[in-house]
Amino acid sequence: MYVIRPIAQKDLDGLYDLAAESTFGITTLTKDRKILEKKIHHSLESFSKLGDGPAGQTYLFIMEDTETGKIIGTSAIESKVGGFKPFYSFRVETLDLKSDSLKKRREIRILHLYRDYNGPSALGTLYLKPEYRHSGTGRFLSLVRFVFMADFMQSFEPHVIAEMRGVIDDNGYSPFWEAVGRHFFDIDFPEADYLTGVDKTFIEELMPSYPIYVNLLPKDAQNVIGKTHPNTEPALNILYNEGFSFSHHVDIFESGPLIKADIKNIRSIRQSTRAKIKGFRDIPSGYADYIISNSRADFRAVKTRIHVEEDGVWLSAKDAAGLEVHEGDSIRYVTLRA
C-alpha cells in the first residue's frame, strides 16, 4: 500500500535519496542535506499551525510504500509566495507593430521581469521514483494536495499556481538559460538551479529590469519559452484537466510555463466530498479508484476503491488501517480521474 502523509524528521534520508536521483529543474528539491533538513523543520512547523491564514507555510508530503517502509515520492504546497522576498517570473507580452510605409505587420514577444510580493498559493516539489510511475500513482501524488486543501481552505490563498519544469537536458543544459541567464549571472544552469533553493537574493541583484525582446534570442531559446520538460508533460496535463490554465508567465531561468487556477474551481476540490465510514468490507475490483484522506491535521491519504452510499461509505479494513480511521470517522474522497 502507498500512503501519503506529512513528512517527519525521520524521513530526511529518504528525501535526500529522492533529491539525489532527481534531475535538474526541481529547484525546491535541493541536493543538500542541511537545506532539506531545514525544509522538513519548516514543514513540521507549518503543520503545527495548520488552520492559520496563509503566511508562507510549506506543507511537505511524502509517499511511503508501507510494505517496505521506503519513501518513493514527494509533493508540497506553499501557502503563499512573495512577501519579504518576492516571487519572480517573466511576464510574456505580445506587441502588435504595424508599418504603413512598408505595408508590414509584426507580432513581437517581450519578456518583462515580474516581482510578486503578495502572491497566491503554489504547488511544488513533485517527484516520484521512475519505477512507480504507473497505475495512476503520479496522479495520486499530485492531486492529493487538493484533497488536503479542501479541508483547510482558510490556510490558502484564493488562487493557486504551479511552476512547471522547462526544457533542460540530462546534463543540465538549458537553451533559454544560455541565451539569457548566463549573460547576467555568469554561472552554469545547475549552479543557478542550486542557488535558487538556497537564497534568491542574487536574482534581484543581477537580473535586468528592462524588457527582453524574444526575437533577438537564438532560435533554440525562442522555441522553448513556455514549453515543459518531456518528463513534466504528464504532470502538466493532469493540472490542465483539473482546471489550470497558462498564466502568460514563465520561469526566469529555463522558461517553463507557470499555470494558475482559482482554488474553488479546481476539480478535485470542487468535487471532493466528506462522508462517514459505515464499515469495512472488501471492495470488488470493478469499482473506480478514489483518493481518500482521513480529513485531519495528522493527514493520511490512500488511493483505493470504496463503495459510496447516501449515508456513508464502505472501505476495506486494510485501507482504514493505512488512513488510521475507524468506523464512524469522517473521510474526504474524490475520484482519481474526472
Number of C-alpha atoms within 10 A of each C-alpha: 14 24 19 27 20 22 25 14 11 9 17 18 14 18 23 21 16 21 23 14 12 17 17 24 25 20 20 19 26 26 19 14 16 12 16 20 17 11 20 24 15 17 24 20 14 20 19 12 13 16 15 14 16 19 18 21 24 26 25 25 25 25 27 21 15 13 8 8 11 13 25 20 26 28 24 24 26 25 24 26 25 17 13 8 15 17 17 20 23 22 19 20 17 13 10 10 10 12 9 7 6 7 7 9 11 11 12 14 17 18 22 18 20 17 16 14 15 15 19 25 26 22 22 22 21 22 25 21 15 12 7 12 13 9 8 13 16 21 19 22 26 21 22 28 21 22 23 22 18 24 19 17 17 15 22 25 20 14 17 24 25 21 22 27 27 30 27 23 14 8 10 16 16 25 26 27 23 20 17 18 23 15 12 13 16 10 13 15 25 18 11 22 19 19 16 17 17 14 10 15 12 12 18 13 10 12 15 13 11 9 15 17 14 19 13 13 16 14 13 13 21 17 14 20 22 22 18 23 18 13 11 17 15 14 18 21 11 16 21 16 13 20 17 23 16 15 15 16 25 28 20 22 23 31 27 26 27 24 23 24 21 14 24 16 15 20 20 26 23 15 15 18 16 18 18 16 20 19 16 18 13 14 14 10 10 7 11 13 18 19 24 29 29 23 24 13 15 12 16 22 30 25 25 21 22 24 17 14 10 6 9 16 21 20 21 16 16 13 22 21 10 18 22 15 18 16 15 13 14 19 20 21 28 24 18 19 17 9
